[in-house]
């Protein structure tokens, strides 16, 4: 089984030039050509002709799983999964922290070429205490190891390389590499992560650095190429 996965904070489609364009984001996703796309800071207008998420699905040949965390007027905002294979199971885990922006994790299970694949996609909070609490909720979701392949992907917002959230996740997903993804124009920090178990299934991890990807959002997409016998 070969699988390509990307996680990307699209920043409400606002690029480094201050222009909001979901069409540019769609073009970047076409460049990557992933089987599973985990998006953060997605803005949608369900049922309207201008709905960006529907456009991204049409352009990538995927279907969307909604992870809305907030309503902004007539728009919705939050996370989304775009996948070529529909999930067999889909759950949401509330990761909200008192007094802070609502957060959640999308927990999807796929049947792919005879393998059970679990993906948890999320966007963690900005404050250290918030992230610690959120990771403590995420770690037990992987402890039983029921699936052939288990993946955690998203914008973890962890600025500290040896912060407690990363140490907790390294114990669950040992040996997973990282790449700088923020800011997109000159990446300095590895805010976006993809963690894979078993580790040997991760064949390549890289930030997608095309000229358009550097412009389309303030984060670069992070791409994992996975292979499982």
matplotlib code that plots the C-alpha trace (Angstrom):
import matplotlib.pyplot as plt

x = [0.0, 1.3, -0.2, 0.6, -0.7, -0.4, -1.2, -1.5, -2.7, -4.2, -4.6, -8.2, -6.5, -4.7, -1.2, 2.0, 0.8, -2.3, -4.6, -7.2, -7.4, -8.7, -7.9, -4.2, -4.5, -6.3, -3.4, -0.9, -2.9, -3.0, 0.8, 1.1, -1.6, -2.1, -4.6, -5.4, -5.4, -5.6, -6.4, -6.5, -7.9, -10.5, -13.3, -16.4, -19.8, -21.9, -24.4, -23.2, -21.6, -18.5, -17.9, -14.1, -14.2, -16.5, -14.1, -11.1, -12.9, -13.8, -10.3, -8.6, -11.2, -11.8, -14.7, -14.7, -15.1, -16.1, -14.3, -15.9, -14.9, -16.5, -19.2, -18.1, -21.2, -22.5, -19.2, -17.8, -14.2, -12.0, -10.5, -11.3, -10.2, -10.2, -9.9, -10.1, -11.2, -14.2, -13.6, -15.2, -15.5, -15.3, -15.4, -14.6, -12.8, -13.3, -9.9, -11.2, -9.5, -11.3, -11.2, -9.4, -10.5, -12.5, -10.3, -11.1, -9.5, -10.9, -10.5, -10.9, -10.5, -10.0, -9.9, -7.1, -5.9, -6.7, -5.1, -6.9, -5.5, -6.3, -5.7, -6.2, -6.0, -5.9, -4.9, -3.6, -3.8, -1.4, -0.6, 1.7, -0.8, -3.4, -1.2, -0.2, -3.8, -4.7, -1.9, -2.8, -6.2, -4.7, -2.2, -4.7, -6.3, -3.3, -2.4, -4.4, -2.7, -5.7, -4.7, -2.2, -1.2, -1.7, -1.1, -1.3, -1.2, -1.8, -0.6, 0.7, 1.7, 4.6, 7.4, 9.7, 11.6, 11.8, 8.4, 6.4, 3.8, 6.5, 8.2, 4.8, 4.3, 7.8, 7.1, 4.1, 5.7, 9.5, 11.9, 9.6, 11.5, 10.3, 10.7, 10.4, 7.1, 6.6, 6.7, 6.3, 8.5, 11.5, 10.7, 12.2, 9.8, 8.4, 4.9, 3.3, 3.9, 3.1, 3.7, 3.5, 3.4, 5.0, 7.9, 9.3, 6.2, 7.2, 9.4, 9.7, 8.7, 9.2, 7.9, 6.4, 8.4, 7.1, 6.9, 3.1, 3.2, 5.5, 2.9, -0.5, -0.5, 1.7, 2.5, 4.1, 2.3, 4.0, 3.9, 4.4, 4.9, 4.0, 4.3, 3.1, 3.5]
y = [0.0, 3.4, 6.6, 10.3, 12.6, 16.3, 18.6, 22.3, 25.3, 27.4, 30.6, 31.2, 31.1, 34.4, 34.4, 36.2, 39.0, 39.6, 38.3, 35.6, 33.0, 29.5, 28.9, 29.3, 26.8, 24.4, 24.7, 23.9, 20.8, 19.7, 20.0, 17.7, 15.2, 13.6, 10.8, 12.4, 16.2, 17.5, 21.2, 23.8, 27.3, 26.4, 28.9, 27.6, 28.9, 25.7, 25.6, 28.8, 29.1, 30.7, 27.8, 27.3, 23.8, 22.6, 24.1, 22.4, 19.1, 19.5, 20.4, 17.5, 14.8, 14.4, 14.4, 16.5, 15.6, 18.7, 19.7, 23.1, 24.7, 28.2, 30.1, 33.4, 35.2, 33.1, 31.2, 28.2, 28.0, 25.1, 21.9, 19.7, 16.3, 15.9, 12.2, 10.1, 7.1, 7.8, 7.0, 3.9, 5.7, 9.4, 10.9, 14.3, 14.8, 18.1, 19.6, 23.0, 24.7, 27.1, 30.7, 29.9, 29.3, 26.1, 23.2, 19.6, 16.6, 14.7, 10.9, 9.0, 5.3, 4.1, 0.7, 1.0, -2.1, -4.4, -2.2, -0.4, 3.2, 5.6, 9.3, 12.0, 15.5, 18.5, 22.1, 22.7, 25.9, 28.8, 28.7, 26.0, 24.9, 24.6, 22.4, 20.2, 19.5, 18.8, 16.3, 14.5, 13.9, 12.8, 10.3, 7.7, 7.6, 5.7, 3.5, 0.4, 0.1, -1.4, -0.4, -1.4, 2.3, 5.2, 8.8, 12.1, 15.2, 18.9, 22.3, 21.6, 25.2, 23.9, 26.5, 24.7, 21.8, 20.0, 21.2, 18.7, 18.1, 17.0, 14.8, 13.1, 12.5, 11.2, 8.4, 7.4, 8.0, 7.5, 8.6, 10.7, 13.5, 17.1, 19.9, 23.7, 25.0, 28.5, 31.2, 29.9, 32.6, 31.7, 28.7, 28.8, 26.7, 23.1, 24.0, 21.4, 17.7, 14.3, 11.4, 7.8, 4.3, 2.0, 4.3, 2.2, 2.9, 6.6, 6.6, 10.3, 13.5, 17.0, 20.5, 21.3, 24.4, 25.4, 29.1, 29.1, 27.2, 29.9, 32.5, 30.9, 30.7, 31.6, 27.9, 25.5, 22.1, 19.2, 16.0, 12.4, 9.5, 6.2, 2.6, -0.4, -4.0]
z = [0.0, -1.0, 0.4, 0.1, 2.8, 3.2, 6.2, 5.5, 7.4, 4.6, 6.7, 5.4, 1.9, 2.7, 1.1, 1.9, -0.4, 1.7, -1.1, -0.2, -3.0, -2.5, -6.2, -5.5, -2.6, -5.0, -7.5, -4.8, -3.7, -7.4, -7.4, -4.4, -5.7, -2.2, -1.4, 2.0, 2.7, 6.3, 6.3, 9.1, 9.2, 6.5, 5.8, 4.2, 3.0, 2.8, 0.0, -1.7, -5.1, -3.5, -1.1, -1.1, 0.3, -2.4, -5.0, -3.4, -3.5, -7.1, -8.1, -6.2, -6.8, -3.1, -0.7, 2.5, 6.1, 8.1, 11.3, 11.9, 15.2, 14.9, 13.0, 11.6, 10.4, 7.4, 7.2, 9.1, 10.2, 11.4, 10.1, 7.1, 5.7, 1.9, 0.9, -2.2, -0.2, 2.1, 5.8, 7.3, 10.6, 11.5, 15.0, 16.5, 19.8, 21.6, 22.5, 23.6, 26.5, 28.9, 27.7, 24.4, 20.8, 20.3, 19.0, 17.9, 16.3, 13.4, 13.9, 10.7, 9.9, 6.3, 4.7, 2.1, 0.2, 3.1, 5.7, 8.5, 8.6, 11.4, 10.9, 13.6, 12.2, 14.4, 15.1, 18.6, 20.6, 20.9, 24.7, 26.2, 28.9, 26.2, 24.0, 26.9, 27.9, 24.2, 23.7, 26.9, 25.3, 22.0, 23.3, 24.7, 21.2, 19.9, 22.9, 21.8, 18.4, 16.7, 13.2, 10.6, 10.2, 12.7, 11.8, 13.6, 11.4, 11.7, 12.9, 16.4, 17.1, 19.2, 19.1, 21.6, 20.2, 23.5, 24.8, 26.8, 24.1, 21.6, 24.3, 24.9, 21.2, 20.6, 23.1, 21.0, 17.6, 18.2, 15.5, 13.4, 11.6, 11.2, 8.7, 8.9, 7.5, 9.0, 7.8, 4.3, 2.7, 4.9, 7.1, 10.6, 12.7, 12.5, 13.5, 11.2, 11.9, 10.6, 13.0, 11.7, 13.4, 12.4, 11.8, 8.9, 6.9, 6.5, 3.4, 2.9, 4.7, 3.2, 3.0, -0.4, -1.4, -4.8, -5.6, -5.4, -2.1, -0.6, -1.6, -1.1, 2.8, 5.7, 6.2, 3.8, 3.2, 4.9, 2.8, 3.9, 1.5, 3.2, 2.2, 4.0, 2.8]

ax = plt.figure().add_subplot(projection="3d")
ax.plot(x, y, z, "-o")
ax.set_aspect("equal")
plt.show()
